[in-house]
Amino acid sequence: MGSLPHVVEDCFGLLKLYSDGSISRSTNINFNIPIIDDGSVLWKDNVFDKHHNLHLRLYKPTLASLTKLPVLYYIHAGGFCFGSRTFPNFHNICHRLVSRLGVLVVAPDYRLAPEHRLPAAIDDAMSSLKWLQTLAMHGDIGCDTWLGDGVVDFDRVFVMGDSSGGNVAHHVALRLGMGLVELEPVRVRGYVLLAPFFGGSVKTRSEEERPCEVFWNLDMYNRFWRLSLPIGGTKDHPLMNPFGPSSPKLAEVNLNPMLVVVGSDEILKDRVEDYAKKLKELGKKIEFVEFEGKQHGFFTDHPFSEVAERVILIIKGFMAENSD
């Protein structure tokens, strides 16, 4: 008689992977974060992938704009294992981006690991962009008149990824830059990567010297990778390490401009800085900004802070610079 299944991976008690491959996931998460609603932003949910029952949330300014709204995608964080457009912290970030930047924010959900391992999240992000393409080509699809004629500037689209969402944004940029997907008349002008979640078999100095932050630690990051990489994937898998031995040669990829942001006290700091440095050496248009004394999630966790305002102003400048 065999032994009963036992837990082999446990994320905060909310997600457990058992020895027989079964998974338990709790939806009872206590955020203790109020949802911001000051009347300046409208939002609406819409299905973008009926097959996988995936939704996105659209945000726009309450007051009508005299010009078409640029589009800013927000791909959420969560180690590929957690997260949704409905999470209060992600919702509040989107609210803040709309109210300060005067944009249409699109916040897509994606399938989560380990039920759906990578590249599922990347596939779903691409699917949400194809949804936008359909909207651009055929008009309002299931949004009533919410996005009526003349509201959206499909020629000015930016993709913003937060942590694991930053990893997804990188791979979206890769697929588009390699010509694997056609989005016309939608035009992606650039990418904003907030502490993109990468890894590799060789530890960086910040991973060696700073394996713990106030909340995050290197063990958590490694657990997320074990749960999200394809079965058998190593730490140099192309989905984890953009400069691994089997990763695409980025010198040959036509990458749009990127803004890369990280905190100086993040475990990921050196890996993110190295990513930006290597892309710049390859001749890519990269802007790298480091925020002194900040740890992972400093922008997402405190969207109305002084430092978050600085991040937003940098994003605003990046979008303006790459809109012509």
N, C-alpha and C positions, 0 to 999 in steps of 0.2 A: 504494500500500500504506500503510495507516494506521499511526500510531505505536502502540506498546504502551501499555497503561494505566499511568498513573503515580499516585503517592500524592498526594491533595489534602488529606487530614486524617489526622493521626497522633496518637493518644493513648497516650503512654508506650511506644510500640512494641507495645502489646497490642491495639490496635484501629486498623485502617487502612481508610480509605475511598478508593477509587480513582476515577480520572476517568471510567471507564465505569459507575460506580455499584456495582461489586462491593465486597464487604466481607470483610476477614479479621479474625478475632478469636481471640486466644490464650487458652486456659484455664489456661495454666501460669503462675500468679501466685504468687510467693514472698512470703508474708505475714510469715514469721518471727514469728508470734504464737501462743503456746500457747492451746489451747482450755481454758477454765476448767471444771472439774468437781469441785466440792467435796462433792458428795452432797446439797446443799440444794435442788437444782432438778431436776425431770424434764422431758424434752422429747420431742416426737414430731412427725414430719412427716406431712402429710396433703394429698391433692389437693383443690383447691377449684375448679379450672377444667379439666375433662377436655379440652375442645376445644383449649385452648392449652397443655395439659400444665403447668399452673402449680401450685406447691405452697406451702403455708405451714407454718411451724413453730410448734407450741404449747409453751408453757412453763408449768409450775405448781410451786408449792412441794412438796417431798417430803412434808412433814408435813401431814396433813389439817387443814383450817381449820374452825373452829367456825362460821364464817359463809360465805356465798357469796362467791366471788372476783369483785371488779370486773375488767373486761376493759380491757387497755391494748394497743392496736395499735401496732406499731413499723414505720413505713415507712422503709426504709433509704435511705441517701445513695448517691452515685455519679454525680452529674451526669446522671442518666437513662440513662447509657451503661454503667455498671458496677454490680455488686452482686448479692447473693443472701443468702438466709437462712443459707446455709452459710458465708459469709465469717466467719473467726474474730473479727474486731473487732465485727461486728454481733451475732454469737452471744453474745459476752461481755457486750455491753451488755444484751441481753435477760435473760441470766442474772442480771446485777446488779440490774436493775429488779424481777425477780421476788423475789429474796432480800431486797431492802430494802423493797419496797412491798407484798408479799403479794398479788400480783395474778396473773391469767392473762394472759400476754403472747401475742399473736398476731402473728407476723412473716411477712407475705405476700411472695412474690416478685412481680415484675411484668415484663412484656415490656420489653426494653431497646432503646434507640435506638443506631444509626440504622436497624437492621433494622425496628424498630417505633417510629415517631416518635410524639410526643405527638399526641393525648391517650391513647395506649395505656396508659401507666402509671396514669393516673387511672381509666380504665375498669376496669383490673384491680384497683385498690384498692377500687373500688365493688363489683366482683364478689366480693371476699373478704368484704366486709361483708354481701353478700347470702347468702354461705355461712353466716355467723354467724346470720343471720335464719332460714335453713332449720334450723339446729341448734336454735335457740330454739323453733321451731314444731313440729318433728317429732322432737326428741330426737337422740341420738348418731348421726351419719351417718358411718360409716367410721372411727370412732375407738375401736371396741370399747367398753369401759366406762370409758375414760379420762376422759371428761367426763360421768359418770353424773348422774342426777337430783340436783339441789340443789347442784352444784359451782359453777355459773356464775351471776353476777348480770347478766342481760341488760339490766337497767334502769340499770346504771352502766357505760357504755362510754366510753372516752376514746381519741382518735386522736392519736398522736404521730408527727411527721414530722421527719426529720433531713436538713438541707440540701435536696437535690432532693426528698427525702421530705417536707420541710416545705412545698414548693411543692405537692406532691400533696395533702397534708393540707388546705391552703387550698382547693384546688379540690373536694375532697370536701365540705368545709364549705359551699362555695358551692352545690353541687348539692343537698345536703340542705336548706340554708337556703332555696333557691328552690322546694323541694317537688318536685324532679324525680325523686326516688327515695323510696320508702316502705320503712321498715325495721321497723315494729312486728312483734313486741314488743320489738325491740332499740331502746334509747334512747341516743343519743350525747349525753353531757353536756358535753363540752368537747374542746379541742384544745391540744396542746403542740407548738409550732413551734420547733425548734432551728435557728437561723440559716437560715431559709427562703431558698431559692435563687430570687431574683427578678432582674429586670433592666429595662432601659429604654434608650431612645435618648439620653437626657440623662444624662451621668455624674454621680454624686454626688461630694461632696467626698472621701469616703474612697476612692472608686475612682480619683479624680484624684491624691490625695496618697499613697495606699498601694496601688499596683498590684501589689505583691508581698508575700507572707508568706514564712515559712520554706520552706513547700512549695507552697502555692497561689499562683496569680497570675491577673491579669485575662485574660491571653491564653488560659489554660486554660478559664476560665469562658466566654469567648466561643466557644471551640471546642466546648464542650459544647452551647451553644445552637445553633450551626450544625448540629450533628449530631442534635439532638433536636426542634427546632421543625418543624412541617409545612413541606414544600418551599415556598419563597417567603415564609415568615413573616418579618416584620420584628422589630426589637428592641422594638416596642411591641405585639407580638402579645399578646392577652389571656392566653395561657398563660405568658407571660414577665413582663408588666407588669400587675399587678392594678389599676393606676390609669391605664392607657393610654386613648387616645381611643375605642377600640372595646371596652373592657372593661365588664363588667356594672356598673351603678351600685350599689355596695355599701350605700348608704344604704337601699335598698329590700329588702335581703336580711336575713332573720332568722338572724343568725349566733349560734351558741352561744359561751360564754365561751372566751377564748384566753389561753394563756400563751406569750409570745414571748421567746426567750432568744438572746443574741448576745454575742460577745466584743468588747471595746473595740478590739482591734487587728486586727479582721477587715476585709478588703476590702469585705465586704457590710454592715458595721456601720451606715452611714448609711441605706442602703436598707431594712434591716430595721427600724431605729428609725422611719423615716418611715412605713413600713407600719403599725406599731403606733400611731403618733401620729394618722395619718389615720383609722384605724378608731375610735380613742377619740373623735376629734372628731365622728364620725358617730353617737356614742352607743352604740357596741358595748362590751361588757364585756371589756376587754383588760388584762392584766398584763404589763408589759415589764420584763425584768431584764437588765442588762448586767454582764458580768464583766470587771473591770479587767485589762488586760494579756494577755488570752487571744485566741488566733487560731482560725481555722476548724477544727472537729473536736476541740476541746479536751476535750469530754465523751466523744465516741465513742472517741477514740484512747487515753484514759486513764480507763477506767470505774471504777477503784479508787483514784483520786487523791482528795485532800482537796477539790478544787474540784468533782469529780464528785459527791461526797457532798453538797455544798451544793446542787447542781442537783437531786439526787434528793429532798432535803428540801423544796425549793420545789415540785417536782412533787407530792409527797405532800400538801402543804398545799393546792395548787390542786385536787387531786382531792377532798380532804375538803370543801373549801368549796363545791364544785359537785356534791356527791352527794345533797343533801337535796331 
